[in-house]
Amino acid sequence: MAFTVKSCIVSLVAAATLGGCAANTSGMTALASADTITAGMEGETAPDGTVIKCRSIQVTGSRFPVKECKSEAAWENFDQQMASNAKNETDKFQRLNTGCSTTGSC
């Protein structure tokens, strides 16, 4: 059987297509436990008793947002952590760019 450039290209395209099918495009997010939440479960009740909600989150370095689904309690925890991180970074920036650190005459 002779291999030609055309047959090699066809086999590479077939392999890439099959590899793309194996990728996780279901929007699944793993929880701390063994349970998983998918986008299809939006509006249902999570194991912790709250409703599952999905959000589109912009990923740095990508033009495409990622759909992430969590329970309401997990989203509240996520929002608190993000607010805390933003406050800490703003405070750190303001401390470093004001007062003695900018003038050097303390």
C-alpha positions as CSV (number, residue, x, y, z in Angstrom):
1,M,0.0,0.0,0.0
2,A,1.6,3.2,-1.1
3,F,1.2,6.3,1.1
4,T,0.6,9.5,-0.7
5,V,0.4,13.0,0.6
6,K,-3.3,13.0,0.0
7,S,-3.9,9.9,2.1
8,C,-1.7,11.3,4.9
9,I,-3.7,14.5,4.9
10,V,-7.0,12.6,5.0
11,S,-5.8,10.5,7.9
12,L,-4.7,13.5,9.8
13,V,-8.0,15.3,9.3
14,A,-9.8,12.2,10.4
15,A,-7.7,11.9,13.6
16,A,-8.2,15.6,14.4
17,T,-11.9,15.3,13.9
18,L,-12.1,12.3,16.2
19,G,-9.9,14.0,18.7
20,G,-12.2,17.0,18.7
21,C,-15.2,14.7,19.5
22,A,-13.4,13.4,22.6
23,A,-12.9,16.9,24.0
24,N,-15.1,18.0,26.9
25,T,-17.5,20.5,25.5
26,S,-20.4,19.8,27.8
27,G,-19.7,22.7,30.2
28,M,-19.2,20.3,33.1
29,T,-17.7,21.7,36.3
30,A,-16.4,19.4,39.0
31,L,-17.5,20.0,42.6
32,A,-15.4,19.3,45.7
33,S,-17.4,16.0,46.1
34,A,-17.8,13.4,43.4
35,D,-20.9,15.1,42.0
36,T,-20.8,17.1,38.8
37,I,-23.0,19.9,37.6
38,T,-23.6,20.4,33.9
39,A,-25.3,23.2,32.0
40,G,-28.3,20.9,31.4
41,M,-29.0,20.9,35.1
42,E,-29.6,24.7,35.3
43,G,-32.7,25.4,37.5
44,E,-32.5,22.1,39.3
45,T,-31.7,21.6,42.9
46,A,-28.0,21.0,43.8
47,P,-26.9,18.5,46.5
48,D,-26.6,21.4,49.0
49,G,-30.3,22.2,48.5
50,T,-29.9,25.4,46.5
51,V,-30.8,26.0,42.8
52,I,-28.1,25.5,40.1
53,K,-27.3,28.6,38.1
54,C,-25.0,29.1,35.1
55,R,-22.9,32.1,34.2
56,S,-20.7,33.0,31.2
57,I,-17.2,33.8,32.5
58,Q,-14.7,35.6,30.4
59,V,-11.3,33.8,30.4
60,T,-8.1,35.9,30.1
61,G,-6.4,35.2,26.9
62,S,-9.5,33.9,25.1
63,R,-12.2,35.6,23.1
64,F,-14.7,32.9,24.1
65,P,-16.4,32.9,27.5
66,V,-16.8,29.7,29.4
67,K,-20.1,28.6,30.8
68,E,-19.7,27.6,34.4
69,C,-22.5,26.2,36.5
70,K,-22.7,26.1,40.3
71,S,-25.2,26.1,43.1
72,E,-26.3,29.4,44.5
73,A,-24.3,28.8,47.7
74,A,-21.2,28.1,45.6
75,W,-21.7,31.3,43.6
76,E,-22.1,33.4,46.8
77,N,-18.8,32.0,48.0
78,F,-17.2,32.6,44.6
79,D,-18.5,36.3,44.6
80,Q,-17.2,36.8,48.2
81,Q,-13.7,35.5,47.3
82,M,-13.6,37.7,44.1
83,A,-14.6,40.8,46.1
84,S,-12.1,40.1,48.8
85,N,-9.3,39.6,46.2
86,A,-10.2,42.8,44.4
87,K,-10.2,44.8,47.7
88,N,-6.9,43.3,48.8
89,E,-5.2,44.1,45.5
90,T,-6.6,47.6,45.4
91,D,-5.4,48.3,49.0
92,K,-2.0,46.9,48.2
93,F,-1.7,49.1,45.1
94,Q,-2.7,52.2,47.0
95,R,-0.3,51.5,49.8
96,L,2.6,51.0,47.4
97,N,1.8,54.2,45.4
98,T,1.1,56.7,48.1
99,G,3.0,58.3,51.0
100,C,6.6,57.5,51.9
101,S,7.1,54.9,49.2
102,T,6.6,57.5,46.4
103,T,8.5,60.4,47.9
104,G,11.2,58.6,49.8
105,S,11.3,61.3,52.6
106,C,9.9,59.6,55.7
